[in-house]
Amino acid sequence: MSEKSFVKIILEDYSFTNKVQKTQLEKDITLPKIKESIIRELNLKTKKINLYFGPKTEKKYQELTKKNLNLFWELIEKEEVLLRVRRAVDLSKVKGLRKLFVKEEVDLPVSVLKVDNVSQLETSNRLQTVAKAFLNEIAENPKEAAFRIPARSSENVGYDDNSRMVLLGSHVVDRQFRHLSSVQSVVQLTGLMRYVNEILNAEKHATKRHLFYRDVNLFGNQRVSDGLIEDLGALLRVSRNSLNVIASAKGKVIGRLSFTEGGDRIDCTQGLGGHAVTPMLDQVEDFDSDAEFVLVIEKDAVFQDLAEDKFFNYLPCVLITASGQPDMATRMFIKKLYEELKIPVLGFLDADPYGLDILRVYSIGSKALSFESVELAVPDIRWLGLLPSDIEEYQISKSVLIKMTENDIKRADDLLKEDFVKSRPQWEKQIRIMLDTGQKAEIQALASKDWRYMTNTYLPNKIDSGDWV
C-alpha cells in the first residue's frame, strides 16, 4: 500500500449530504487521526463522528474501533473500502434512566389478587389441592359447594397509583356445583383442569386452540375455553406461563442480544427479519447483551426498516415488535428483558390515540389480564415517539398527516379520563396536542423527509437529547 490510500465515504447524518465522497488516509494512522482527517478534508461541521466500515462488495458493516484497526488496514490493502460516517450520539441520557426506575420488587396493595410464576410441579400441586377441596365440599355440603373464582369484570379492575399498573381486586364469584346457572361452567372448568393437569404431568405445552379441540362438545366454542383458562389461572393464583398454556406469538426481536432457547443459543444480531419470540418463555434464559436500551416498535414495517439498516450497530439496542396490539408472549419477553438486563424500554408508536393505547398495554397492563400485570407490564416504559409534538418540531409535511376521525377524537377524550393518563401530565399534554390540531401521523410519515431520516436523524436526535415522555 502507498503512503496514502483513497477511501470512498458515505456520509449519513441530518447535517451531511448523503453523497459518496472520496478522501485520502495515511497508512496506519490512529483512530482519532482518521476521524480528524475526515472531518478536516470533508469540512464537516460536527466534531463528533462514528465510523463504520466494510468491503465495498459487502452489506455488513462494523463500527471502526481501536480493536479492529488492523483489519481495516488489511481491507484497504486488498480492495477499496467503503466507510460510512455517522454523527456520534450521546447515550448519557438514556443511561441515566437506569438509576431512575429499576426496582427490585413491586409493592402491591393487600386487596388485590396476586399471582405467582411457579414451576410445573407447583402448579400441578395447587390444581390438585383446589380439586380435592372442591370434592370434599361436595361430599359435605353439596348445596354450597362452589369454585370461588376472582371476578374479572370491570368493576373489580382498577388502576393503582403506587404500582402504576392495572390490577384485579379481591372480589370473587361463586360457581356453585348445584346451581342451574353455573353447573355447566363448573363441568367445563373441571374438564379443563383435567386437561391442564395432563400437560403439566407430561411436561408439555399446549395452545389455547389445542385445549379447545381436546373436547369441542364440552366447551362449545373457543371463547368459552379461553375464558376458563383465565379463570383457572386466577383461581390457582398462577400466571398463564405456569399453566403451560400458550397463545400464538407474533413478536420479533433483533439486535444486541443473545439468549438460550430450549438449549439452543440464539444470536439476535444475525439475519434481517428478526428472531421470532417464542410463547414458551419458561424455555428462555441466560440473556446476554451490551445494549443500552430496548426499542419497542408498533409496526412490523418500521421494525424491518431498522433491522435492514442494522440500526442496533449504530446505537446499541434491542429492537422488538408485536406488529400492532401486543400479544402476551411479546409482553412477557419484554418484561423479562427489562428485569434481567435492567436497561430502559422506549416505545416507538404512531402519533394517534391507538398508538398510545398500545403503549398503555405495554406500560400498565390490560384489563383482560389485570391479574397478570405484574408479570407483563413495564410501568417505566418511556414514550420516545412519534410524539404529536414532533409533527411541528421536525416539520413533518402536512401532506402525510391524517385528519382525526370521530372515533379518534372519542378515544382521545376517553384516554384523558383515565387515571393512568391523569398521573402522567406529559402524556396528557401530547393527547391534547392531537385534539387541538385535529391531526395524527403514522411513524412512516418520517420517511416523507428522507428514506433514511428515521435511522440517521430522528431516532439519533431523540436519544441524544433525551426527548421522551
C-alpha positions as CSV (number, residue, x, y, z in Angstrom):
1,M,0.0,0.0,0.0
2,S,1.3,3.5,-0.8
3,E,1.7,6.1,1.9
4,K,-1.8,7.3,1.3
5,S,-4.9,5.3,0.1
6,F,-8.2,6.6,-1.3
7,V,-11.2,5.6,0.6
8,K,-14.8,6.1,-0.5
9,I,-17.0,7.6,2.1
10,I,-20.8,7.7,2.5
11,L,-22.0,10.5,4.8
12,E,-25.1,9.5,6.8
13,D,-26.5,12.2,9.1
14,Y,-29.0,15.0,9.1
15,S,-26.2,17.6,8.7
16,F,-24.4,15.6,6.0
17,T,-25.1,15.4,2.2
18,N,-25.6,11.6,2.0
19,K,-23.4,11.6,-1.1
20,V,-20.4,9.4,-1.8
21,Q,-17.2,11.2,-1.5
22,K,-13.5,10.3,-1.6
23,T,-10.7,11.2,0.8
24,Q,-7.2,10.0,1.5
25,L,-5.9,8.4,4.6
26,E,-2.3,7.9,5.6
27,K,-1.2,4.4,6.3
28,D,-1.6,3.1,9.8
29,I,-2.7,6.3,11.5
30,T,-4.6,6.0,14.7
31,L,-8.4,6.1,15.0
32,P,-8.5,9.7,16.4
33,K,-6.3,10.8,13.5
34,I,-8.6,9.1,10.9
35,K,-11.6,11.0,12.4
36,E,-9.7,14.3,12.4
37,S,-8.6,13.7,8.8
38,I,-12.2,13.0,7.6
39,I,-13.6,16.0,9.5
40,R,-11.0,18.3,8.1
41,E,-10.9,17.1,4.5
42,L,-14.7,16.9,4.1
43,N,-15.3,20.1,6.0
44,L,-17.8,18.6,8.4
45,K,-19.5,20.9,10.9
46,T,-19.6,18.3,13.7
47,K,-16.5,17.2,15.6
48,K,-18.1,14.0,16.9
49,I,-18.5,11.2,14.4
50,N,-18.7,7.4,14.4
51,L,-17.2,5.3,11.6
52,Y,-18.5,2.0,10.1
53,F,-16.6,0.1,7.5
54,G,-16.8,-3.0,5.3
55,P,-15.6,-4.1,1.9
56,K,-17.3,-2.4,-1.0
57,T,-18.9,-5.6,-2.1
58,E,-20.5,-6.4,1.3
59,K,-23.5,-5.0,3.0
60,K,-22.3,-6.0,6.5
61,Y,-20.6,-3.1,8.3
62,Q,-19.0,-2.9,11.7
63,E,-18.0,0.1,13.8
64,L,-14.4,1.1,13.4
65,T,-12.7,0.8,16.8
66,K,-9.2,0.5,18.1
67,K,-9.7,-3.2,18.3
68,N,-10.3,-3.7,14.6
69,L,-7.9,-1.1,13.1
70,N,-5.6,-3.8,11.8
71,L,-8.5,-5.4,9.9
72,F,-9.4,-2.0,8.5
73,W,-5.9,-1.5,7.0
74,E,-5.9,-5.1,5.7
75,L,-9.1,-4.4,3.8
76,I,-7.7,-1.2,2.3
77,E,-4.7,-3.2,1.0
78,K,-7.0,-5.8,-0.6
79,E,-9.6,-3.6,-2.1
80,E,-11.3,-0.3,-2.0
81,V,-13.1,0.1,1.4
82,L,-16.5,1.8,1.8
83,L,-16.6,3.9,5.0
84,R,-19.8,5.2,6.5
85,V,-19.8,8.3,8.6
86,R,-22.5,9.0,11.2
87,R,-22.8,11.6,13.9
88,A,-21.8,10.3,17.3
89,V,-24.7,10.1,19.7
90,D,-24.5,10.9,23.4
91,L,-26.0,8.0,25.3
92,S,-25.7,9.6,28.7
93,K,-29.4,10.5,29.0
94,V,-30.7,7.0,28.1
95,K,-28.1,5.5,30.5
96,G,-29.3,7.9,33.2
97,L,-32.8,6.2,33.0
98,R,-31.4,3.1,34.6
99,K,-31.0,4.6,38.1
100,L,-34.3,6.3,37.9
101,F,-36.7,3.4,37.7
102,V,-35.1,0.0,38.1
103,K,-36.9,-1.6,41.1
104,E,-36.3,-4.9,42.8
105,E,-40.0,-5.7,43.6
106,V,-43.4,-4.3,43.3
107,D,-45.3,-3.3,46.4
108,L,-48.9,-4.3,45.7
109,P,-52.0,-3.4,47.8
110,V,-53.2,-6.1,50.1
111,S,-56.7,-6.0,48.5
112,V,-55.6,-7.2,45.0
113,L,-55.2,-10.7,43.6
114,K,-51.5,-11.7,43.4
115,V,-50.4,-14.5,41.0
116,D,-47.1,-16.3,41.0
117,N,-44.9,-17.6,38.3
118,V,-44.2,-21.1,39.5
119,S,-42.9,-24.5,38.4
120,Q,-45.0,-27.1,36.6
121,L,-44.9,-29.2,39.8
122,E,-46.1,-26.4,42.0
123,T,-48.9,-25.6,39.5
124,S,-50.0,-29.2,39.5
125,N,-49.9,-29.3,43.3
126,R,-52.1,-26.2,43.5
127,L,-54.5,-27.6,40.9
128,Q,-54.9,-30.9,42.8
129,T,-55.4,-29.1,46.1
130,V,-58.2,-27.0,44.7
131,A,-59.8,-30.0,43.1
132,K,-59.7,-32.1,46.3
133,A,-61.1,-29.3,48.4
134,F,-64.0,-28.9,45.9
135,L,-64.7,-32.7,46.0
136,N,-64.7,-32.6,49.9
137,E,-67.1,-29.7,49.9
138,I,-69.4,-31.6,47.5
139,A,-69.4,-34.6,49.9
140,E,-70.0,-32.5,53.0
141,N,-72.3,-29.7,51.8
142,P,-73.3,-30.1,48.1
143,K,-75.7,-27.2,48.1
144,E,-72.9,-24.7,49.0
145,A,-70.1,-26.4,47.1
146,A,-68.5,-24.0,44.6
147,F,-65.4,-22.8,42.9
148,R,-64.7,-19.3,44.2
149,I,-63.2,-17.6,41.2
150,P,-61.8,-14.0,41.3
151,A,-64.2,-11.8,39.3
152,R,-62.6,-10.4,36.1
153,S,-65.4,-7.9,35.5
154,S,-64.6,-4.2,35.0
155,E,-66.0,-3.4,38.5
156,N,-63.2,-5.5,40.0
157,V,-60.4,-4.0,37.9
158,G,-58.7,-0.7,38.7
159,Y,-55.5,1.4,38.2
160,D,-53.2,1.5,41.2
161,D,-51.1,4.7,41.5
162,N,-48.4,3.2,43.7
163,S,-47.5,0.2,41.4
164,R,-48.7,2.2,38.3
165,M,-50.5,-0.9,36.9
166,V,-54.0,-2.1,36.2
167,L,-54.8,-4.7,38.9
168,L,-57.5,-7.2,39.8
169,G,-59.4,-6.8,43.1
170,S,-60.2,-9.4,45.6
171,H,-63.9,-9.8,44.9
172,V,-64.8,-13.4,43.9
173,V,-67.7,-15.1,42.2
174,D,-69.1,-18.4,43.4
175,R,-69.7,-21.0,40.7
176,Q,-71.9,-23.4,42.5
177,F,-72.0,-27.1,41.9
178,R,-75.8,-27.5,42.2
179,H,-76.9,-24.2,40.7
180,L,-78.5,-24.2,37.3
181,S,-76.9,-21.0,36.2
182,S,-73.4,-22.3,36.8
183,V,-73.4,-26.1,36.7
184,Q,-72.4,-26.2,33.0
185,S,-69.5,-23.8,33.7
186,V,-68.4,-26.0,36.6
187,V,-68.4,-29.1,34.4
188,Q,-66.4,-27.2,31.8
189,L,-63.9,-25.9,34.3
190,T,-63.3,-29.4,35.8
191,G,-62.7,-30.8,32.4
192,L,-60.2,-28.0,31.6
193,M,-58.5,-28.7,34.9
194,R,-58.1,-32.3,33.9
195,Y,-56.5,-31.5,30.6
196,V,-54.2,-28.9,32.1
197,N,-53.0,-31.4,34.7
198,E,-52.3,-33.8,31.9
199,I,-50.0,-31.4,30.0
200,L,-48.3,-30.4,33.2
201,N,-47.5,-34.0,34.1
202,A,-46.3,-34.7,30.6
203,E,-44.1,-31.6,30.8
204,K,-45.7,-30.3,27.5
205,H,-47.1,-27.0,26.3
206,A,-50.5,-26.7,24.6
207,T,-52.0,-23.8,22.7
208,K,-55.4,-22.4,23.7
209,R,-56.7,-23.8,20.4
210,H,-55.3,-27.3,21.2
211,L,-57.1,-27.3,24.6
212,F,-60.4,-26.3,22.9
213,Y,-60.1,-29.2,20.5
214,R,-59.4,-31.6,23.3
215,D,-63.2,-31.6,23.8
216,V,-65.2,-29.5,21.4
217,N,-68.5,-30.8,22.6
218,L,-67.7,-29.9,26.2
219,F,-66.7,-26.2,25.5
220,G,-68.9,-25.4,22.6
221,N,-66.7,-22.6,21.2
222,Q,-63.2,-21.4,21.9
223,R,-64.3,-18.2,23.6
224,V,-65.6,-20.4,26.4
225,S,-62.4,-22.4,26.8
226,D,-60.2,-19.3,26.5
227,G,-62.2,-17.6,29.3
228,L,-61.9,-20.7,31.5
229,I,-58.1,-20.7,31.1
230,E,-58.0,-17.2,32.5
231,D,-60.4,-18.2,35.3
232,L,-58.2,-21.2,36.2
233,G,-55.0,-19.0,36.4
234,A,-56.8,-16.6,38.7
235,L,-58.3,-19.5,40.8
236,L,-54.8,-21.1,41.3
237,R,-53.1,-17.7,41.7
238,V,-50.6,-18.6,38.9
239,S,-49.5,-17.0,35.7
240,R,-50.6,-18.3,32.3
241,N,-47.0,-19.3,31.8
242,S,-47.2,-21.6,34.8
243,L,-50.1,-23.4,33.3
244,N,-48.0,-24.4,30.2
245,V,-50.9,-22.9,28.1
246,I,-49.6,-20.8,25.3
247,A,-51.1,-18.5,22.7
248,S,-49.8,-17.9,19.2
249,A,-46.9,-15.4,19.3
250,K,-46.3,-12.7,16.7
251,G,-43.4,-10.9,18.2
252,K,-39.9,-10.5,16.6
253,V,-36.6,-9.4,18.1
254,I,-33.3,-8.3,16.6
255,G,-30.3,-6.5,17.9
256,R,-27.6,-6.7,20.6
257,L,-28.9,-9.7,22.4
258,S,-28.3,-13.4,22.8
259,F,-30.1,-16.0,24.9
260,T,-30.6,-19.7,25.3
261,E,-33.9,-21.0,24.0
262,G,-34.7,-24.7,24.6
263,G,-31.0,-25.4,24.9
264,D,-30.0,-23.6,21.7
265,R,-28.0,-20.4,21.7
266,I,-29.8,-17.6,19.8
267,D,-27.8,-14.6,18.4
268,C,-30.2,-11.8,17.6
269,T,-27.6,-9.8,15.6
270,Q,-27.8,-12.3,12.8
271,G,-30.2,-12.1,9.9
272,L,-32.5,-9.3,8.7
273,G,-36.1,-10.4,9.6
274,G,-35.6,-10.9,13.3
275,H,-36.0,-13.9,15.5
276,A,-39.5,-15.0,16.4
277,V,-40.4,-14.6,20.1
278,T,-41.4,-17.9,21.5
279,P,-44.6,-18.3,23.5
280,M,-42.7,-20.8,25.7
281,L,-40.9,-18.2,27.8
282,D,-40.1,-20.8,30.5
283,Q,-37.6,-22.2,27.9
284,V,-35.8,-18.8,27.5
285,E,-32.9,-18.0,29.8
286,D,-29.3,-16.6,30.0
287,F,-29.8,-13.2,28.4
288,D,-26.6,-11.5,27.4
289,S,-26.4,-8.0,25.9
290,D,-24.4,-4.9,25.7
291,A,-27.4,-2.8,24.6
292,E,-28.2,0.5,26.3
293,F,-32.0,0.3,25.7
294,V,-34.9,-1.7,24.3
295,L,-36.9,-0.1,21.5
296,V,-40.4,-1.4,21.3
297,I,-41.8,-0.7,17.8
298,E,-45.5,-0.7,17.0
299,K,-45.3,-1.7,13.3
300,D,-43.5,-4.6,11.6
301,A,-42.7,-2.4,8.6
302,V,-40.8,0.0,10.7
303,F,-39.1,-2.8,12.6
304,Q,-37.9,-4.2,9.2
305,D,-36.6,-0.8,8.2
306,L,-34.5,-0.5,11.3
307,A,-33.4,-4.2,11.0
308,E,-32.3,-3.7,7.4
309,D,-30.2,-0.7,8.4
310,K,-28.7,-2.6,11.3
311,F,-29.7,0.3,13.5
312,F,-28.6,-1.6,16.6
313,N,-25.0,-1.5,15.3
314,Y,-25.2,2.3,15.2
315,L,-26.9,2.8,18.6
316,P,-26.5,-0.3,20.9
317,C,-30.1,-1.5,21.4
318,V,-32.6,-4.4,21.1
319,L,-35.5,-3.9,18.6
320,I,-38.8,-5.6,19.3
321,T,-42.2,-5.6,17.6
322,A,-45.5,-7.3,18.2
323,S,-46.9,-6.0,14.8
324,G,-49.7,-3.9,16.4
325,Q,-51.5,-4.8,19.6
326,P,-49.1,-6.7,21.7
327,D,-49.6,-10.4,22.3
328,M,-48.9,-12.0,25.7
329,A,-45.7,-13.7,24.7
330,T,-44.1,-10.5,23.5
331,R,-45.1,-8.6,26.6
332,M,-43.7,-11.3,28.8
333,F,-40.4,-11.3,26.8
334,I,-40.0,-7.5,27.1
335,K,-40.7,-7.7,30.9
336,K,-38.1,-10.5,31.2
337,L,-35.6,-8.4,29.2
338,Y,-36.3,-5.4,31.4
339,E,-35.9,-7.2,34.7
340,E,-32.8,-9.2,33.7
341,L,-30.8,-6.6,31.7
342,K,-32.0,-3.6,33.8
343,I,-32.0,-1.3,30.8
344,P,-34.6,1.3,29.8
345,V,-37.5,0.4,27.5
346,L,-38.6,3.0,25.0
347,G,-41.8,3.0,22.9
348,F,-41.9,4.0,19.2
349,L,-45.5,4.2,18.1
350,D,-47.9,6.1,15.8
351,A,-48.9,9.6,17.0
352,D,-52.5,8.7,17.3
353,P,-54.9,7.5,20.1
354,Y,-54.4,3.9,19.1
355,G,-50.7,4.1,19.3
356,L,-51.0,5.4,22.8
357,D,-53.4,2.7,23.6
358,I,-50.8,0.1,22.6
359,L,-48.3,1.9,24.8
360,R,-50.8,1.7,27.6
361,V,-50.9,-2.1,27.4
362,Y,-47.1,-2.3,27.5
363,S,-46.9,0.1,30.3
364,I,-49.8,-0.5,32.8
365,G,-51.3,-3.8,31.5
366,S,-54.7,-4.6,30.1
367,K,-58.0,-5.0,31.9
368,A,-58.5,-8.5,30.4
369,L,-55.2,-9.8,32.0
370,S,-55.2,-7.5,35.0
371,F,-54.3,-10.3,37.4
372,E,-51.1,-10.9,35.4
373,S,-50.0,-7.2,35.2
374,V,-47.0,-7.8,37.5
375,E,-45.7,-10.4,35.0
376,L,-46.5,-8.4,31.9
377,A,-46.4,-4.7,32.4
378,V,-43.4,-2.3,32.3
379,P,-44.6,0.9,34.1
380,D,-41.3,2.6,33.4
381,I,-41.5,2.4,29.7
382,R,-40.9,5.9,28.1
383,W,-42.8,7.2,25.1
384,L,-40.0,8.1,22.7
385,G,-42.1,8.9,19.6
386,L,-43.7,9.5,17.4
387,L,-44.9,12.3,19.7
388,P,-47.7,14.6,18.5
389,S,-45.4,17.5,19.3
390,D,-42.8,16.0,17.0
391,I,-45.0,16.8,14.0
392,E,-44.2,20.5,14.3
393,E,-40.8,20.1,15.9
394,Y,-39.5,18.0,13.0
395,Q,-41.6,19.9,10.4
396,I,-43.3,16.9,9.0
397,S,-45.1,17.7,5.8
398,K,-48.9,18.3,6.0
399,S,-49.4,16.1,3.0
400,V,-48.6,13.0,5.1
401,L,-50.7,14.0,8.1
402,I,-54.2,12.4,8.7
403,K,-57.3,14.1,9.9
404,M,-58.6,12.6,13.2
405,T,-61.9,10.8,12.8
406,E,-64.8,10.9,15.3
407,N,-63.6,7.6,16.7
408,D,-60.1,9.0,17.2
409,I,-61.5,12.0,19.0
410,K,-63.7,9.9,21.2
411,R,-60.8,7.6,22.1
412,A,-58.6,10.5,22.9
413,D,-61.2,12.0,25.1
414,D,-61.7,8.7,26.9
415,L,-57.9,8.4,27.5
416,L,-57.9,11.9,29.1
417,K,-60.4,10.5,31.7
418,E,-58.2,7.5,32.6
419,D,-56.4,7.7,35.9
420,F,-53.2,6.5,34.4
421,V,-53.1,9.4,32.0
422,K,-54.0,11.9,34.7
423,S,-51.0,10.6,36.6
424,R,-48.8,11.3,33.6
425,P,-49.0,15.0,32.7
426,Q,-46.7,14.7,29.7
427,W,-48.9,12.0,28.2
428,E,-52.0,14.2,28.8
429,K,-50.2,17.1,27.1
430,Q,-49.5,15.0,24.0
431,I,-53.1,13.9,23.7
432,R,-54.3,17.5,23.9
433,I,-51.9,18.4,21.1
434,M,-53.7,15.8,19.0
435,L,-57.1,17.1,19.8
436,D,-56.1,20.8,19.4
437,T,-54.6,20.2,15.9
438,G,-57.1,17.5,14.8
439,Q,-54.2,15.7,13.1
440,K,-52.5,12.4,13.6
441,A,-49.5,10.8,12.0
442,E,-48.0,7.3,11.5
443,I,-44.4,6.6,12.1
444,Q,-43.8,6.1,8.4
445,A,-44.6,9.9,7.9
446,L,-40.9,10.4,8.8
447,A,-39.9,8.8,5.5
448,S,-41.5,11.8,3.7
449,K,-38.4,13.8,4.5
450,D,-35.9,11.1,3.5
451,W,-35.8,7.3,3.2
452,R,-33.2,7.1,6.0
453,Y,-34.4,10.0,8.0
454,M,-35.7,7.8,10.8
455,T,-32.5,5.9,11.3
456,N,-30.0,8.7,10.5
457,T,-31.7,11.7,12.0
458,Y,-34.9,11.3,14.0
459,L,-34.0,8.4,16.4
460,P,-30.4,9.5,17.0
461,N,-31.6,13.0,17.7
462,K,-34.2,11.8,20.2
463,I,-31.8,9.6,22.0
464,D,-29.1,12.3,22.1
465,S,-31.4,14.9,23.5
466,G,-33.4,12.6,25.8
467,D,-36.6,13.7,24.2
468,W,-39.1,11.2,25.6
469,V,-42.1,11.4,28.0
